[in-house]
Amino acid sequence: MVAIELDKTGKAAVVLVGSFVEMWAAGANCDNIAQAHPTWSTSDACKDERGWAVAVGVISTFFAAIQLLLGKCAPGVAGGLPEMIISIIIWLLWVCSVPSITMGEPFGDGSPANGFYCTWLCLVFSYLLMLECAPQVAGLIEKISGVMDSEKTALFIIGMASLIEMWHAAKICDDANSCEDINAWAVAAGCMSLILCMLFGLIPPLHQFIKFLAPVLCIWWFIGMLTLTMPNRDNIGPFVSTCNGFCGTWVACFASLALCALCWGGLEASEGGSADESGSADAGAEPSVEPGAAAPEPEDEGPAKV
């Protein structure tokens, strides 16, 4: 199978297209809201988070186009400093945008879907672009990730998913000016999971007990998935459609299952070093001689010493 790997030009192109689509979706959303209110103009409907959604798409499209032109027409200019600065700016733009435009207006409920998915797409690819254009940042992240084994990596994923789910649930409570029943449980589910992941991931004496935490998180998020993402009769979950809370709940659920399998069997992390082992085995093996072929002559070791 042929592997496809994007260079920094390809990643900049993905960010450019994603930014343009997000900008278009945000602008169309503003226009539709203005049409629904006859006394409003488009500018009246395009304020606060909706206006920021349009603005971040325009700014990111502009910077991504410059990044693309630099990569194609002037690669390595000024030691790559302009590319590094632009890539960091683009990434910071989307880091600020994800919590502001995908937790509430205009893409909080996953609609328009183009805006929701392209916002996350731009965040991921702007991060990958920054790692390639800013080797100092990539080296720092590599040092941090180098001390994380497979169990800590799974715990980190659960913690980040818990943070996203908790953040979205808290935004729902804030918009409703109350936090009761199923919404309160949604906040508590993410908060408790995040605290446990931080404790067992950051305190060294607790690392040996991660295997006991794994089934607790597995059960915790399975219950969370059944209550928070299902249209139950008595308490309809707050995340029954595609949104950050929905995705965060499911990611935490699957990552908890993976952590449980890592700790108790059923899933193994791949380790390097097989090439060295096979190389050492080949080095110690006798050379094979095909049938009918002449045996190799012994090497001349020179005159024997008396």
Stockholm file with secondary structure:
# STOCKHOLM 1.0

chainA/1-306         MVAIELDKTGKAAVVLVGSFVEMWAAGANCDNIAQAHPTWSTSDACKDERGWAVAVGVISTFFAAIQLLLGKCAPGVAGGLPEMIISIIIWLLWVCSVPSITMGEPFGDGSPANGFYCTWLCLVFSYLLMLECAPQVAGLIEKISGVMDSEKTALFIIGMASLIEMWHAAKICDDANSCEDINAWAVAAGCMSLILCMLFGLIPPLHQFIKFLAPVLCIWWFIGMLTLTMPNRDNIGPFVSTCNGFCGTWVACFASLALCALCWGGLEASEGGSADESGSADAGAEPSVEPGAAAPEPEDEGPAKV
#=GR chainA/1-306 SS CCCCCCCHHHHHHHHHHHHHHHHHHHHHHHHHHHHHSTTCCHHHHSCHHHHHHHHHHHHHHHHHHHHHHHHHHSTTGGGGHHHHHHHHHHHHHHHHHHHHHSSSTTTTTSCSHHHHHHHHHHHHHHHHHHHHHCHHHHHHHHHHHHTCCHHHHHHHHHHHHHHHHHHHHHHHHHHHTCCCHHHHHHHHHHHHHHHHHHHHHHCGGGGGGHHHHHHHHHHHHHHHHHHHSSBCSSSBCTTSSSSHHHHHHHHHHHHHHHHHHHHHSSCCCCCSCHHHHHHHHHHHSCCCCCTTSCCCCCCCCCSCCC
#=GC SS_cons         CCCCCCCHHHHHHHHHHHHHHHHHHHHHHHHHHHHHSTTCCHHHHSCHHHHHHHHHHHHHHHHHHHHHHHHHHSTTGGGGHHHHHHHHHHHHHHHHHHHHHSSSTTTTTSCSHHHHHHHHHHHHHHHHHHHHHCHHHHHHHHHHHHTCCHHHHHHHHHHHHHHHHHHHHHHHHHHHTCCCHHHHHHHHHHHHHHHHHHHHHHCGGGGGGHHHHHHHHHHHHHHHHHHHSSBCSSSBCTTSSSSHHHHHHHHHHHHHHHHHHHHHSSCCCCCSCHHHHHHHHHHHSCCCCCTTSCCCCCCCCCSCCC
//
